[in-house]
Amino acid sequence: MNINSIISLFTLFSGEPEAKSYIPLINSAITEVKNRLKADVNLEDERLSFLCAAIANLRYTQILAARDRLRYTFAGAVAQMSNGAQQLDFANSLVREYWASIKDLINDTDFTFLNV
């Protein structure tokens, strides 16, 4: 996985012009993806960079949604008009789509053996 590519994709997905502050989110996303990969996967597969950036963007969007988004004016604080739920839905769907695109590269974690 190319960290520079992931950072560029993160800035594209998030709209955040400076990704330096969000490197811990990106590193966390990389670790999350690596932990689900099969042993023989080529880490240079570009799909992995897209997935890592999408996961980092989801975490970024969750952080923004959790904050009390206020705009300060001369009269006090006013809630900022943004649709955080819609942004979260989009970020979630992006992550789901990228997970689906690499299903051939990840270990199946949905199978549970219950009984003989």
VODOFI-242848 format. One record per residue: x, y, z of N, C-alpha, C in turn; residue in one letter; residue number from 0. Coordinates in Angstrom, 2 decimals. Layout:
N
<node n_c1="X" n_c2="Y" n_c3="Z" ca_c1="X" ca_c2="Y" ca_c3="Z" c_c1="X" c_c2="Y" c_c3="Z" residu="A" num="NUM"/>
...
***
This chain:
116
<node n_c1="0.85" n_c2="-1.17" n_c3="0.00" ca_c1="0.00" ca_c2="0.00" ca_c3="0.00" c_c1="0.89" c_c2="1.24" c_c3="0.00" residu="M" num="0"/>
<node n_c1="0.55" n_c2="2.16" n_c3="-0.83" ca_c1="1.33" ca_c2="3.38" ca_c3="-0.97" c_c1="0.70" c_c2="4.48" c_c3="-0.10" residu="N" num="1"/>
<node n_c1="1.41" n_c2="4.88" n_c3="0.94" ca_c1="0.88" ca_c2="5.86" ca_c3="1.89" c_c1="0.57" c_c2="7.19" c_c3="1.21" residu="I" num="2"/>
<node n_c1="1.39" n_c2="7.60" n_c3="0.23" ca_c1="1.12" ca_c2="8.87" ca_c3="-0.47" c_c1="-0.16" c_c2="8.79" c_c3="-1.28" residu="N" num="3"/>
<node n_c1="-0.40" n_c2="7.66" n_c3="-1.89" ca_c1="-1.63" ca_c2="7.45" ca_c3="-2.64" c_c1="-2.84" c_c2="7.47" c_c3="-1.69" residu="S" num="4"/>
<node n_c1="-2.70" n_c2="6.83" n_c3="-0.55" ca_c1="-3.79" ca_c2="6.80" ca_c3="0.43" c_c1="-4.09" c_c2="8.20" c_c3="0.94" residu="I" num="5"/>
<node n_c1="-3.06" n_c2="8.97" n_c3="1.21" ca_c1="-3.25" ca_c2="10.35" ca_c3="1.68" c_c1="-3.96" c_c2="11.18" c_c3="0.61" residu="I" num="6"/>
<node n_c1="-3.54" n_c2="11.03" n_c3="-0.64" ca_c1="-4.18" ca_c2="11.77" ca_c3="-1.73" c_c1="-5.65" c_c2="11.39" c_c3="-1.87" residu="S" num="7"/>
<node n_c1="-5.94" n_c2="10.10" n_c3="-1.78" ca_c1="-7.33" ca_c2="9.65" ca_c3="-1.87" c_c1="-8.14" c_c2="10.14" c_c3="-0.68" residu="L" num="8"/>
<node n_c1="-7.53" n_c2="10.14" n_c3="0.52" ca_c1="-8.22" ca_c2="10.65" ca_c3="1.70" c_c1="-8.62" c_c2="12.11" c_c3="1.51" residu="F" num="9"/>
<node n_c1="-7.70" n_c2="12.91" n_c3="0.99" ca_c1="-8.03" ca_c2="14.33" ca_c3="0.76" c_c1="-9.13" c_c2="14.47" c_c3="-0.28" residu="T" num="10"/>
<node n_c1="-9.13" n_c2="13.59" n_c3="-1.27" ca_c1="-10.19" ca_c2="13.60" ca_c3="-2.29" c_c1="-11.54" c_c2="13.26" c_c3="-1.66" residu="L" num="11"/>
<node n_c1="-11.59" n_c2="12.20" n_c3="-0.87" ca_c1="-12.84" ca_c2="11.75" ca_c3="-0.26" c_c1="-13.35" c_c2="12.73" c_c3="0.80" residu="F" num="12"/>
<node n_c1="-12.46" n_c2="13.23" n_c3="1.62" ca_c1="-12.87" ca_c2="14.05" ca_c3="2.76" c_c1="-13.04" c_c2="15.53" c_c3="2.42" residu="S" num="13"/>
<node n_c1="-12.31" n_c2="15.99" n_c3="1.41" ca_c1="-12.32" ca_c2="17.42" ca_c3="1.10" c_c1="-11.42" c_c2="18.20" c_c3="2.03" residu="G" num="14"/>
<node n_c1="-10.74" n_c2="17.51" n_c3="2.91" ca_c1="-9.82" ca_c2="18.14" ca_c3="3.86" c_c1="-8.52" c_c2="18.46" c_c3="3.12" residu="E" num="15"/>
<node n_c1="-8.15" n_c2="19.75" n_c3="3.01" ca_c1="-6.97" ca_c2="20.10" ca_c3="2.23" c_c1="-5.65" c_c2="19.67" c_c3="2.87" residu="P" num="16"/>
<node n_c1="-5.60" n_c2="19.56" n_c3="4.18" ca_c1="-4.37" ca_c2="19.19" ca_c3="4.87" c_c1="-4.59" c_c2="17.89" c_c3="5.65" residu="E" num="17"/>
<node n_c1="-4.04" n_c2="16.81" n_c3="5.16" ca_c1="-4.26" ca_c2="15.49" ca_c3="5.76" c_c1="-3.25" c_c2="15.16" c_c3="6.86" residu="A" num="18"/>
<node n_c1="-2.26" n_c2="16.01" n_c3="7.05" ca_c1="-1.19" ca_c2="15.71" ca_c3="8.01" c_c1="-1.74" c_c2="15.44" c_c3="9.42" residu="K" num="19"/>
<node n_c1="-2.77" n_c2="16.15" n_c3="9.82" ca_c1="-3.36" ca_c2="15.96" ca_c3="11.16" c_c1="-4.09" c_c2="14.64" c_c3="11.28" residu="S" num="20"/>
<node n_c1="-4.40" n_c2="14.03" n_c3="10.15" ca_c1="-5.21" ca_c2="12.81" ca_c3="10.16" c_c1="-4.40" c_c2="11.56" c_c3="9.82" residu="Y" num="21"/>
<node n_c1="-3.10" n_c2="11.65" n_c3="9.87" ca_c1="-2.24" ca_c2="10.49" ca_c3="9.62" c_c1="-2.56" c_c2="9.34" c_c3="10.58" residu="I" num="22"/>
<node n_c1="-2.85" n_c2="9.60" n_c3="11.87" ca_c1="-3.23" ca_c2="8.48" ca_c3="12.75" c_c1="-4.48" c_c2="7.74" c_c3="12.27" residu="P" num="23"/>
<node n_c1="-5.46" n_c2="8.44" n_c3="11.71" ca_c1="-6.64" ca_c2="7.78" ca_c3="11.15" c_c1="-6.25" c_c2="6.91" c_c3="9.96" residu="L" num="24"/>
<node n_c1="-5.38" n_c2="7.42" n_c3="9.14" ca_c1="-4.94" ca_c2="6.68" ca_c3="7.96" c_c1="-4.16" c_c2="5.44" c_c3="8.37" residu="I" num="25"/>
<node n_c1="-3.27" n_c2="5.59" n_c3="9.33" ca_c1="-2.50" ca_c2="4.43" ca_c3="9.81" c_c1="-3.41" c_c2="3.38" c_c3="10.44" residu="N" num="26"/>
<node n_c1="-4.41" n_c2="3.83" n_c3="11.17" ca_c1="-5.38" ca_c2="2.90" ca_c3="11.76" c_c1="-6.14" c_c2="2.15" c_c3="10.68" residu="S" num="27"/>
<node n_c1="-6.53" n_c2="2.83" n_c3="9.62" ca_c1="-7.23" ca_c2="2.19" ca_c3="8.50" c_c1="-6.34" c_c2="1.16" c_c3="7.82" residu="A" num="28"/>
<node n_c1="-5.07" n_c2="1.47" n_c3="7.64" ca_c1="-4.12" ca_c2="0.54" ca_c3="7.03" c_c1="-4.01" c_c2="-0.72" c_c3="7.89" residu="I" num="29"/>
<node n_c1="-3.90" n_c2="-0.55" n_c3="9.19" ca_c1="-3.81" ca_c2="-1.69" ca_c3="10.09" c_c1="-5.09" c_c2="-2.53" c_c3="10.03" residu="T" num="30"/>
<node n_c1="-6.23" n_c2="-1.88" n_c3="10.01" ca_c1="-7.51" ca_c2="-2.59" ca_c3="9.92" c_c1="-7.58" c_c2="-3.45" c_c3="8.66" residu="E" num="31"/>
<node n_c1="-7.15" n_c2="-2.91" n_c3="7.55" ca_c1="-7.19" ca_c2="-3.64" ca_c3="6.29" c_c1="-6.17" c_c2="-4.79" c_c3="6.31" residu="V" num="32"/>
<node n_c1="-4.95" n_c2="-4.51" n_c3="6.75" ca_c1="-3.91" ca_c2="-5.55" ca_c3="6.79" c_c1="-4.33" c_c2="-6.73" c_c3="7.65" residu="K" num="33"/>
<node n_c1="-5.04" n_c2="-6.47" n_c3="8.74" ca_c1="-5.46" ca_c2="-7.54" ca_c3="9.63" c_c1="-6.50" c_c2="-8.46" c_c3="9.01" residu="N" num="34"/>
<node n_c1="-7.17" n_c2="-8.03" n_c3="7.98" ca_c1="-8.20" ca_c2="-8.86" ca_c3="7.33" c_c1="-7.71" c_c2="-9.55" c_c3="6.06" residu="R" num="35"/>
<node n_c1="-6.50" n_c2="-9.22" n_c3="5.61" ca_c1="-6.00" ca_c2="-9.75" ca_c3="4.35" c_c1="-5.50" c_c2="-11.19" c_c3="4.48" residu="L" num="36"/>
<node n_c1="-5.62" n_c2="-11.92" n_c3="3.38" ca_c1="-5.02" ca_c2="-13.25" ca_c3="3.30" c_c1="-3.50" c_c2="-13.09" c_c3="3.31" residu="K" num="37"/>
<node n_c1="-2.80" n_c2="-14.16" n_c3="3.64" ca_c1="-1.34" ca_c2="-14.10" ca_c3="3.80" c_c1="-0.60" c_c2="-13.80" c_c3="2.51" residu="A" num="38"/>
<node n_c1="-1.11" n_c2="-14.24" n_c3="1.38" ca_c1="-0.37" ca_c2="-14.12" ca_c3="0.12" c_c1="-0.79" c_c2="-12.93" c_c3="-0.74" residu="D" num="39"/>
<node n_c1="-1.43" n_c2="-11.95" n_c3="-0.16" ca_c1="-1.94" ca_c2="-10.81" ca_c3="-0.92" c_c1="-0.81" c_c2="-9.85" c_c3="-1.30" residu="V" num="40"/>
<node n_c1="-0.87" n_c2="-9.36" n_c3="-2.52" ca_c1="0.06" ca_c2="-8.34" ca_c3="-2.99" c_c1="-0.39" c_c2="-6.99" c_c3="-2.42" residu="N" num="41"/>
<node n_c1="0.40" n_c2="-6.42" n_c3="-1.54" ca_c1="0.05" ca_c2="-5.16" ca_c3="-0.88" c_c1="0.09" c_c2="-3.96" c_c3="-1.82" residu="L" num="42"/>
<node n_c1="0.58" n_c2="-4.16" n_c3="-3.03" ca_c1="0.63" ca_c2="-3.08" ca_c3="-4.01" c_c1="-0.68" c_c2="-2.96" c_c3="-4.81" residu="E" num="43"/>
<node n_c1="-1.64" n_c2="-3.83" n_c3="-4.55" ca_c1="-2.94" ca_c2="-3.75" ca_c3="-5.23" c_c1="-3.58" c_c2="-2.41" c_c3="-4.90" residu="D" num="44"/>
<node n_c1="-3.87" n_c2="-1.63" n_c3="-5.93" ca_c1="-4.38" ca_c2="-0.26" ca_c3="-5.75" c_c1="-5.74" c_c2="-0.23" c_c3="-5.04" residu="E" num="45"/>
<node n_c1="-6.50" n_c2="-1.30" n_c3="-5.15" ca_c1="-7.80" ca_c2="-1.35" ca_c3="-4.46" c_c1="-7.64" c_c2="-1.20" c_c3="-2.95" residu="R" num="46"/>
<node n_c1="-6.52" n_c2="-1.66" n_c3="-2.42" ca_c1="-6.27" ca_c2="-1.56" ca_c3="-0.98" c_c1="-6.10" c_c2="-0.10" c_c3="-0.56" residu="L" num="47"/>
<node n_c1="-5.46" n_c2="0.69" n_c3="-1.41" ca_c1="-5.29" ca_c2="2.12" ca_c3="-1.11" c_c1="-6.63" c_c2="2.83" c_c3="-1.07" residu="S" num="48"/>
<node n_c1="-7.51" n_c2="2.49" n_c3="-2.02" ca_c1="-8.84" ca_c2="3.09" ca_c3="-2.03" c_c1="-9.62" c_c2="2.71" c_c3="-0.77" residu="F" num="49"/>
<node n_c1="-9.52" n_c2="1.45" n_c3="-0.37" ca_c1="-10.23" ca_c2="1.01" ca_c3="0.83" c_c1="-9.69" c_c2="1.72" c_c3="2.07" residu="L" num="50"/>
<node n_c1="-8.39" n_c2="1.79" n_c3="2.22" ca_c1="-7.79" ca_c2="2.46" ca_c3="3.38" c_c1="-8.22" c_c2="3.92" c_c3="3.45" residu="C" num="51"/>
<node n_c1="-8.21" n_c2="4.60" n_c3="2.32" ca_c1="-8.63" ca_c2="6.00" ca_c3="2.29" c_c1="-10.11" c_c2="6.14" c_c3="2.64" residu="A" num="52"/>
<node n_c1="-10.93" n_c2="5.22" n_c3="2.15" ca_c1="-12.36" ca_c2="5.27" ca_c3="2.45" c_c1="-12.62" c_c2="5.03" c_c3="3.93" residu="A" num="53"/>
<node n_c1="-11.89" n_c2="4.10" n_c3="4.54" ca_c1="-12.04" ca_c2="3.85" ca_c3="5.98" c_c1="-11.59" c_c2="5.07" c_c3="6.78" residu="I" num="54"/>
<node n_c1="-10.47" n_c2="5.65" n_c3="6.42" ca_c1="-9.99" ca_c2="6.86" ca_c3="7.11" c_c1="-11.00" c_c2="7.99" c_c3="6.96" residu="A" num="55"/>
<node n_c1="-11.60" n_c2="8.10" n_c3="5.77" ca_c1="-12.63" ca_c2="9.12" ca_c3="5.55" c_c1="-13.86" c_c2="8.87" c_c3="6.42" residu="N" num="56"/>
<node n_c1="-14.24" n_c2="7.60" n_c3="6.57" ca_c1="-15.38" ca_c2="7.27" ca_c3="7.45" c_c1="-15.09" c_c2="7.69" c_c3="8.88" residu="L" num="57"/>
<node n_c1="-13.91" n_c2="7.38" n_c3="9.38" ca_c1="-13.54" ca_c2="7.77" ca_c3="10.75" c_c1="-13.52" c_c2="9.29" c_c3="10.89" residu="R" num="58"/>
<node n_c1="-13.00" n_c2="9.97" n_c3="9.88" ca_c1="-12.97" ca_c2="11.43" ca_c3="9.86" c_c1="-14.40" c_c2="11.98" c_c3="9.91" residu="Y" num="59"/>
<node n_c1="-15.28" n_c2="11.42" n_c3="9.11" ca_c1="-16.68" ca_c2="11.86" ca_c3="9.07" c_c1="-17.38" c_c2="11.60" c_c3="10.40" residu="T" num="60"/>
<node n_c1="-17.06" n_c2="10.47" n_c3="11.03" ca_c1="-17.63" ca_c2="10.16" ca_c3="12.34" c_c1="-17.17" c_c2="11.18" c_c3="13.38" residu="Q" num="61"/>
<node n_c1="-15.91" n_c2="11.56" n_c3="13.30" ca_c1="-15.39" ca_c2="12.57" ca_c3="14.24" c_c1="-16.12" c_c2="13.90" c_c3="14.05" residu="I" num="62"/>
<node n_c1="-16.28" n_c2="14.31" n_c3="12.79" ca_c1="-16.97" ca_c2="15.57" ca_c3="12.52" c_c1="-18.41" c_c2="15.52" c_c3="12.99" residu="L" num="63"/>
<node n_c1="-19.08" n_c2="14.38" n_c3="12.79" ca_c1="-20.48" ca_c2="14.25" ca_c3="13.20" c_c1="-20.62" c_c2="14.28" c_c3="14.72" residu="A" num="64"/>
<node n_c1="-19.61" n_c2="13.78" n_c3="15.41" ca_c1="-19.66" ca_c2="13.73" ca_c3="16.86" c_c1="-19.41" c_c2="15.09" c_c3="17.52" residu="A" num="65"/>
<node n_c1="-18.73" n_c2="15.94" n_c3="16.81" ca_c1="-18.45" ca_c2="17.28" ca_c3="17.35" c_c1="-19.70" c_c2="18.14" c_c3="17.28" residu="R" num="66"/>
<node n_c1="-19.79" n_c2="19.04" n_c3="18.19" ca_c1="-20.89" ca_c2="20.00" ca_c3="18.14" c_c1="-20.47" c_c2="21.09" c_c3="17.17" residu="D" num="67"/>
<node n_c1="-20.98" n_c2="20.99" n_c3="15.95" ca_c1="-20.58" ca_c2="21.91" ca_c3="14.88" c_c1="-21.27" c_c2="23.27" c_c3="15.08" residu="R" num="68"/>
<node n_c1="-20.53" n_c2="24.20" n_c3="15.62" ca_c1="-21.07" ca_c2="25.52" ca_c3="15.87" c_c1="-20.33" c_c2="26.56" c_c3="15.05" residu="L" num="69"/>
<node n_c1="-21.05" n_c2="27.56" n_c3="14.64" ca_c1="-20.46" ca_c2="28.71" ca_c3="13.96" c_c1="-20.66" c_c2="29.89" c_c3="14.90" residu="R" num="70"/>
<node n_c1="-19.57" n_c2="30.52" n_c3="15.28" ca_c1="-19.66" ca_c2="31.63" ca_c3="16.22" c_c1="-19.89" c_c2="32.94" c_c3="15.47" residu="Y" num="71"/>
<node n_c1="-20.86" n_c2="33.69" n_c3="15.97" ca_c1="-21.19" ca_c2="34.98" ca_c3="15.39" c_c1="-21.11" c_c2="36.03" c_c3="16.49" residu="T" num="72"/>
<node n_c1="-21.37" n_c2="37.27" n_c3="16.11" ca_c1="-21.33" ca_c2="38.33" ca_c3="17.12" c_c1="-22.44" c_c2="38.15" c_c3="18.16" residu="F" num="73"/>
<node n_c1="-23.50" n_c2="37.41" n_c3="17.82" ca_c1="-24.62" ca_c2="37.21" ca_c3="18.74" c_c1="-24.50" c_c2="35.92" c_c3="19.55" residu="A" num="74"/>
<node n_c1="-23.45" n_c2="35.16" n_c3="19.32" ca_c1="-23.29" ca_c2="33.90" ca_c3="20.05" c_c1="-23.02" c_c2="32.76" c_c3="19.10" residu="G" num="75"/>
<node n_c1="-23.37" n_c2="31.57" n_c3="19.54" ca_c1="-23.12" ca_c2="30.36" ca_c3="18.74" c_c1="-24.40" c_c2="29.92" c_c3="18.05" residu="A" num="76"/>
<node n_c1="-24.26" n_c2="29.56" n_c3="16.79" ca_c1="-25.39" ca_c2="29.09" ca_c3="16.00" c_c1="-25.01" c_c2="27.75" c_c3="15.40" residu="V" num="77"/>
<node n_c1="-25.92" n_c2="26.80" n_c3="15.42" ca_c1="-25.64" ca_c2="25.49" ca_c3="14.83" c_c1="-25.37" c_c2="25.65" c_c3="13.34" residu="A" num="78"/>
<node n_c1="-24.34" n_c2="25.01" n_c3="12.89" ca_c1="-23.97" ca_c2="25.09" ca_c3="11.47" c_c1="-24.90" c_c2="24.19" c_c3="10.67" residu="Q" num="79"/>
<node n_c1="-25.31" n_c2="24.66" n_c3="9.50" ca_c1="-26.20" ca_c2="23.90" ca_c3="8.65" c_c1="-25.41" c_c2="22.90" c_c3="7.82" residu="M" num="80"/>
<node n_c1="-25.40" n_c2="21.66" n_c3="8.24" ca_c1="-24.77" ca_c2="20.60" ca_c3="7.45" c_c1="-25.55" c_c2="19.33" c_c3="7.68" residu="S" num="81"/>
<node n_c1="-25.48" n_c2="18.44" n_c3="6.73" ca_c1="-26.20" ca_c2="17.20" ca_c3="6.85" c_c1="-25.22" c_c2="16.09" c_c3="7.18" residu="N" num="82"/>
<node n_c1="-24.90" n_c2="15.96" n_c3="8.47" ca_c1="-23.94" ca_c2="14.96" ca_c3="8.93" c_c1="-24.40" c_c2="13.55" c_c3="8.68" residu="G" num="83"/>
<node n_c1="-25.70" n_c2="13.30" n_c3="8.81" ca_c1="-26.23" ca_c2="11.95" ca_c3="8.59" c_c1="-26.02" c_c2="11.52" c_c3="7.14" residu="A" num="84"/>
<node n_c1="-26.26" n_c2="12.43" n_c3="6.22" ca_c1="-26.07" ca_c2="12.11" ca_c3="4.80" c_c1="-24.60" c_c2="11.85" c_c3="4.50" residu="Q" num="85"/>
<node n_c1="-23.72" n_c2="12.63" n_c3="5.09" ca_c1="-22.29" ca_c2="12.43" ca_c3="4.89" c_c1="-21.84" c_c2="11.09" c_c3="5.46" residu="Q" num="86"/>
<node n_c1="-22.37" n_c2="10.72" n_c3="6.63" ca_c1="-22.04" ca_c2="9.43" ca_c3="7.22" c_c1="-22.54" c_c2="8.28" c_c3="6.36" residu="L" num="87"/>
<node n_c1="-23.74" n_c2="8.41" n_c3="5.83" ca_c1="-24.29" ca_c2="7.37" ca_c3="4.96" c_c1="-23.41" c_c2="7.19" c_c3="3.73" residu="D" num="88"/>
<node n_c1="-22.99" n_c2="8.29" n_c3="3.13" ca_c1="-22.13" ca_c2="8.21" ca_c3="1.96" c_c1="-20.79" c_c2="7.56" c_c3="2.31" residu="F" num="89"/>
<node n_c1="-20.19" n_c2="7.98" n_c3="3.43" ca_c1="-18.90" ca_c2="7.42" ca_c3="3.83" c_c1="-19.03" c_c2="5.92" c_c3="4.11" residu="A" num="90"/>
<node n_c1="-20.13" n_c2="5.51" n_c3="4.76" ca_c1="-20.36" ca_c2="4.09" ca_c3="5.01" c_c1="-20.53" c_c2="3.30" c_c3="3.72" residu="N" num="91"/>
<node n_c1="-21.29" n_c2="3.84" n_c3="2.79" ca_c1="-21.51" ca_c2="3.12" ca_c3="1.53" c_c1="-20.21" c_c2="3.02" c_c3="0.73" residu="S" num="92"/>
<node n_c1="-19.38" n_c2="4.04" n_c3="0.79" ca_c1="-18.08" ca_c2="4.01" ca_c3="0.11" c_c1="-17.22" c_c2="2.87" c_c3="0.67" residu="L" num="93"/>
<node n_c1="-17.18" n_c2="2.76" n_c3="1.98" ca_c1="-16.39" ca_c2="1.70" ca_c3="2.62" c_c1="-16.95" c_c2="0.33" c_c3="2.25" residu="V" num="94"/>
<node n_c1="-18.26" n_c2="0.16" n_c3="2.29" ca_c1="-18.87" ca_c2="-1.13" ca_c3="1.92" c_c1="-18.52" c_c2="-1.51" c_c3="0.48" residu="R" num="95"/>
<node n_c1="-18.57" n_c2="-0.55" n_c3="-0.42" ca_c1="-18.26" ca_c2="-0.82" ca_c3="-1.82" c_c1="-16.79" c_c2="-1.24" c_c3="-2.00" residu="E" num="96"/>
<node n_c1="-15.89" n_c2="-0.58" n_c3="-1.29" ca_c1="-14.48" ca_c2="-0.94" ca_c3="-1.42" c_c1="-14.16" c_c2="-2.27" c_c3="-0.75" residu="Y" num="97"/>
<node n_c1="-14.83" n_c2="-2.59" n_c3="0.37" ca_c1="-14.67" ca_c2="-3.93" ca_c3="0.96" c_c1="-15.13" c_c2="-4.99" c_c3="-0.03" residu="W" num="98"/>
<node n_c1="-16.27" n_c2="-4.73" n_c3="-0.67" ca_c1="-16.79" ca_c2="-5.68" ca_c3="-1.65" c_c1="-15.84" c_c2="-5.85" c_c3="-2.83" residu="A" num="99"/>
<node n_c1="-15.13" n_c2="-4.79" n_c3="-3.20" ca_c1="-14.23" ca_c2="-4.87" ca_c3="-4.35" c_c1="-13.00" c_c2="-5.72" c_c3="-4.08" residu="S" num="100"/>
<node n_c1="-12.68" n_c2="-5.97" n_c3="-2.81" ca_c1="-11.49" ca_c2="-6.77" ca_c3="-2.49" c_c1="-11.86" c_c2="-8.09" c_c3="-1.82" residu="I" num="101"/>
<node n_c1="-13.08" n_c2="-8.55" n_c3="-2.00" ca_c1="-13.51" ca_c2="-9.78" ca_c3="-1.31" c_c1="-12.62" c_c2="-10.96" c_c3="-1.65" residu="K" num="102"/>
<node n_c1="-11.94" n_c2="-10.94" n_c3="-2.80" ca_c1="-11.02" ca_c2="-12.01" ca_c3="-3.15" c_c1="-9.70" c_c2="-11.94" c_c3="-2.39" residu="D" num="103"/>
<node n_c1="-9.45" n_c2="-10.83" n_c3="-1.70" ca_c1="-8.19" ca_c2="-10.64" ca_c3="-0.99" c_c1="-8.29" c_c2="-10.81" c_c3="0.52" residu="L" num="104"/>
<node n_c1="-9.50" n_c2="-10.91" n_c3="1.04" ca_c1="-9.66" ca_c2="-10.94" ca_c3="2.50" c_c1="-10.12" c_c2="-12.32" c_c3="2.98" residu="I" num="105"/>
<node n_c1="-9.81" n_c2="-12.58" n_c3="4.23" ca_c1="-10.28" ca_c2="-13.80" ca_c3="4.88" c_c1="-11.76" c_c2="-13.65" c_c3="5.18" residu="N" num="106"/>
<node n_c1="-12.50" n_c2="-14.72" n_c3="5.01" ca_c1="-13.93" ca_c2="-14.70" ca_c3="5.28" c_c1="-14.13" c_c2="-14.76" c_c3="6.79" residu="D" num="107"/>
<node n_c1="-14.69" n_c2="-13.70" n_c3="7.37" ca_c1="-14.93" ca_c2="-13.66" ca_c3="8.81" c_c1="-16.40" c_c2="-13.84" c_c3="9.15" residu="T" num="108"/>
<node n_c1="-17.24" n_c2="-14.07" n_c3="8.14" ca_c1="-18.67" ca_c2="-14.20" ca_c3="8.38" c_c1="-19.09" c_c2="-15.63" c_c3="8.71" residu="D" num="109"/>
<node n_c1="-18.24" n_c2="-16.60" n_c3="8.42" ca_c1="-18.59" ca_c2="-18.00" ca_c3="8.64" c_c1="-18.40" c_c2="-18.36" c_c3="10.11" residu="F" num="110"/>
<node n_c1="-19.40" n_c2="-19.01" n_c3="10.68" ca_c1="-19.32" ca_c2="-19.49" ca_c3="12.05" c_c1="-19.79" c_c2="-20.94" c_c3="12.07" residu="T" num="111"/>
<node n_c1="-18.95" n_c2="-21.83" n_c3="12.60" ca_c1="-19.34" ca_c2="-23.23" ca_c3="12.72" c_c1="-20.04" c_c2="-23.40" c_c3="14.05" residu="F" num="112"/>
<node n_c1="-21.30" n_c2="-23.83" n_c3="14.01" ca_c1="-22.09" ca_c2="-23.92" ca_c3="15.22" c_c1="-22.25" c_c2="-25.33" c_c3="15.77" residu="L" num="113"/>
<node n_c1="-22.34" n_c2="-26.34" n_c3="14.90" ca_c1="-22.70" ca_c2="-27.66" ca_c3="15.39" c_c1="-22.25" c_c2="-28.73" c_c3="14.41" residu="N" num="114"/>
<node n_c1="-22.08" n_c2="-29.95" n_c3="14.95" ca_c1="-21.75" ca_c2="-31.10" ca_c3="14.11" c_c1="-22.99" c_c2="-31.94" c_c3="13.91" residu="V" num="115"/>
***
